[in-house]
Amino acid sequence: MSKPLTCDVVVVGAGMVGAACALYAARTGLDVAVVDRGPVAGGTTGAGEGNLLVSDKEPGPELDLALLSGRLWADLAEEHAAAVEYEAKGGVVVASTPDGLAALETFATAQRAAGVLAEPVTADRLHDLEPHLAPGLAGAVHYPQDTQVMPALAAARLVRASGARLFTGHTVTEVLRARDGSVRGVRTDRGDLHAPAVVNAAGTWGREVAARAGVGLPVLPRRGFVLVTEPL
Ligand SMILES: Cc1cc2nc3c(=O)[nH]c(=O)nc-3n(C[C@H](O)[C@H](O)[C@H](O)COP(=O)(O)OP(=O)(O)OC[C@H]3O[C@@H](n4cnc5c(N)ncnc54)[C@H](O)[C@@H]3O)c2cc1C
């Protein structure tokens, strides 16, 4: 950036969250800029598995968000399914003991009341859904709403679909403020981006970006691993 750029909103972070924010902000007619210190999906998004699960969530705000997310992804899939490797394959949660199955069914009953599709599966039907399961399991619950995308592709596709201006390789070093404290954009190591709104989509680094606006945000990192294997 040779001179400051002006837009309606600056999204800090080109991961899955920043990409989605950029898309939906742009759809409301806002002029959006996305800035990331690395490439698109260079943060946690590039390491994630992309499961969009309702099966693992108990009734409450997180499940409500997951259900909303599932509906939004189904809409997006109408246009972008192949590009984001959207797979509406469903999920199966198995129980190895009768006690475990009873607990699973209690959990599923509460989920059903919150709008989740949760279908009981008897032991003799399990292998129809997943032929490679171990023998002797007690039963399962099938969750048709569980889906999966390829997160790095999904972030890239959504950023592109947003039409936002993209500044990779730009580190946000400061949140610009007016005298009255209102946000005026961000300073990067390669120039300023002026906007009346800044979205902190810096993921696990959200605490550092918030601190640059003088805000205490208790976001902490948590380690996760994906091990890619193949059937023996
Ligand atoms: C092994 C593993 C498996 C996972 N599986 C799943 C799953 O199946 N389903 C699921 O929903 N979630 C899963 N997750 C979690 C999911 O990947 C993350 O919650 C998600 O990717 C976070 O996206 P984000 O956009 O918030 O953050 P990020 O993808 O980390 O994006 C933040 C971006 O901000 C940028 N940034 C930070 N500081 C600055 C700065 N000062 N200036 C400019 N840019 C900056 C970073 O470079 C980064 O690109 C998994 C995570 C891991 C590690």
The ligand as an SDF file (V2000), in Angstrom:
LIG
                    3D

 53 58  0  0  0  0  0  0  0  0999 V2000
   -6.0840  -30.2970   14.4540 C   0  0  0  0  0  0  0  0  0  0  0  0
   -7.3120  -29.4150   14.4270 C   0  0  0  0  0  0  0  0  0  0  0  0
   -8.5310  -29.9220   13.9950 C   0  0  0  0  0  0  0  0  0  0  0  0
   -9.6510  -29.1170   13.9850 C   0  0  0  0  0  0  0  0  0  0  0  0
  -10.8410  -29.6360   13.5170 N   0  0  0  0  0  0  0  0  0  0  0  0
  -11.9410  -28.8500   13.4890 C   0  0  0  0  0  0  0  0  0  0  0  0
  -13.1790  -29.3440   12.9850 C   0  0  0  0  0  0  0  0  0  0  0  0
  -13.2650  -30.4930   12.5440 O   0  0  0  0  0  0  0  0  0  0  0  0
  -14.2580  -28.5180   12.9810 N   0  0  0  0  0  0  0  0  0  0  0  0
  -14.1760  -27.2320   13.4420 C   0  0  0  0  0  0  0  0  0  0  0  0
  -15.1890  -26.5080   13.4040 O   0  0  0  0  0  0  0  0  0  0  0  0
  -13.0210  -26.7220   13.9370 N   0  0  0  0  0  0  0  0  0  0  0  0
  -11.9100  -27.4960   13.9530 C   0  0  0  0  0  0  0  0  0  0  0  0
  -10.7330  -26.9980   14.4210 N   0  0  0  0  0  0  0  0  0  0  0  0
  -10.7200  -25.6200   14.8890 C   0  0  0  0  0  0  0  0  0  0  0  0
  -10.7250  -24.6850   13.6980 C   0  0  0  0  0  0  0  0  0  0  0  0
   -9.7200  -25.0700   12.7760 O   0  0  0  0  0  0  0  0  0  0  0  0
  -10.4920  -23.2420   14.1810 C   0  0  0  0  0  0  0  0  0  0  0  0
  -11.4330  -22.9250   15.1820 O   0  0  0  0  0  0  0  0  0  0  0  0
  -10.6500  -22.2510   13.0430 C   0  0  0  0  0  0  0  0  0  0  0  0
   -9.8720  -22.6130   11.9200 O   0  0  0  0  0  0  0  0  0  0  0  0
  -10.2590  -20.8750   13.5310 C   0  0  0  0  0  0  0  0  0  0  0  0
  -10.3850  -20.0040   12.4440 O   0  0  0  0  0  0  0  0  0  0  0  0
  -10.0490  -18.4810   12.6340 P   0  0  0  0  0  0  0  0  0  0  0  0
  -10.3390  -17.8100   11.3420 O   0  0  0  0  0  0  0  0  0  0  0  0
  -10.7270  -17.9720   13.8770 O   0  0  0  0  0  0  0  0  0  0  0  0
   -8.4720  -18.4500   12.9870 O   0  0  0  0  0  0  0  0  0  0  0  0
   -7.1950  -18.6980   12.0640 P   0  0  0  0  0  0  0  0  0  0  0  0
   -7.4350  -19.6620   10.9720 O   0  0  0  0  0  0  0  0  0  0  0  0
   -6.0540  -18.9640   12.9750 O   0  0  0  0  0  0  0  0  0  0  0  0
   -6.9990  -17.2820   11.3640 O   0  0  0  0  0  0  0  0  0  0  0  0
   -6.4970  -16.1750   12.0740 C   0  0  0  0  0  0  0  0  0  0  0  0
   -5.5890  -15.4090   11.1230 C   0  0  0  0  0  0  0  0  0  0  0  0
   -5.2100  -14.1900   11.7550 O   0  0  0  0  0  0  0  0  0  0  0  0
   -3.9290  -13.8640   11.2920 C   0  0  0  0  0  0  0  0  0  0  0  0
   -3.3130  -12.9040   12.2020 N   0  0  0  0  0  0  0  0  0  0  0  0
   -3.0480  -13.0550   13.5150 C   0  0  0  0  0  0  0  0  0  0  0  0
   -2.4940  -11.9450   14.0230 N   0  0  0  0  0  0  0  0  0  0  0  0
   -2.4180  -11.0660   12.9890 C   0  0  0  0  0  0  0  0  0  0  0  0
   -1.9290   -9.7300   12.8670 C   0  0  0  0  0  0  0  0  0  0  0  0
   -1.4090   -9.0570   13.9170 N   0  0  0  0  0  0  0  0  0  0  0  0
   -1.9770   -9.1150   11.6550 N   0  0  0  0  0  0  0  0  0  0  0  0
   -2.5060   -9.7520   10.5760 C   0  0  0  0  0  0  0  0  0  0  0  0
   -2.9850  -11.0360   10.6440 N   0  0  0  0  0  0  0  0  0  0  0  0
   -2.9410  -11.6570   11.8330 C   0  0  0  0  0  0  0  0  0  0  0  0
   -3.1910  -15.2020   11.2530 C   0  0  0  0  0  0  0  0  0  0  0  0
   -2.0830  -15.1650   10.3660 O   0  0  0  0  0  0  0  0  0  0  0  0
   -4.2860  -16.1510   10.7920 C   0  0  0  0  0  0  0  0  0  0  0  0
   -4.2430  -16.4220    9.3940 O   0  0  0  0  0  0  0  0  0  0  0  0
   -9.5730  -27.7770   14.4270 C   0  0  0  0  0  0  0  0  0  0  0  0
   -8.3370  -27.2540   14.8340 C   0  0  0  0  0  0  0  0  0  0  0  0
   -7.2150  -28.0600   14.8230 C   0  0  0  0  0  0  0  0  0  0  0  0
   -5.8940  -27.4650   15.2350 C   0  0  0  0  0  0  0  0  0  0  0  0
  1  2  1  0
  2  3  1  0
  2 52  2  0
  3  4  2  0
  4  5  1  0
  4 50  1  0
  5  6  2  0
  6  7  1  0
  6 13  1  0
  7  8  2  0
  7  9  1  0
  9 10  1  0
 10 11  2  0
 10 12  1  0
 12 13  2  0
 13 14  1  0
 14 15  1  0
 14 50  1  0
 15 16  1  0
 16 17  1  0
 16 18  1  0
 18 19  1  0
 18 20  1  0
 20 21  1  0
 20 22  1  0
 22 23  1  0
 23 24  1  0
 24 25  2  0
 24 26  1  0
 24 27  1  0
 27 28  1  0
 28 29  2  0
 28 30  1  0
 28 31  1  0
 31 32  1  0
 32 33  1  0
 33 34  1  0
 33 48  1  0
 34 35  1  0
 35 36  1  0
 35 46  1  0
 36 37  1  0
 36 45  1  0
 37 38  2  0
 38 39  1  0
 39 40  1  0
 39 45  2  0
 40 41  1  0
 40 42  2  0
 42 43  1  0
 43 44  2  0
 44 45  1  0
 46 47  1  0
 46 48  1  0
 48 49  1  0
 50 51  2  0
 51 52  1  0
 52 53  1  0
M  END
$$$$
